[in-house]
């Protein structure tokens, strides 16, 4: 997937690699969070694929921002 065209301002689905790029965290961290529930970021399961909505990623960033 071409990650250079991903944006948090456009609602689209991306895979774990794309989400890790947008959040600047390793893909392994997202996989761990998903499996342990340590950090809850909504995801979509399509068959065996895991996808993240970019607007959910943006909401996660906003809710994690310390003001």
Secondary structure, DSSP 8 states (H G I E B T S, - for coil): --GGG--TTS--EE-HHHHHHHHTS-HHHHHHHHHH-SS----EEETTEEEEEHHHHHHHHHHH---
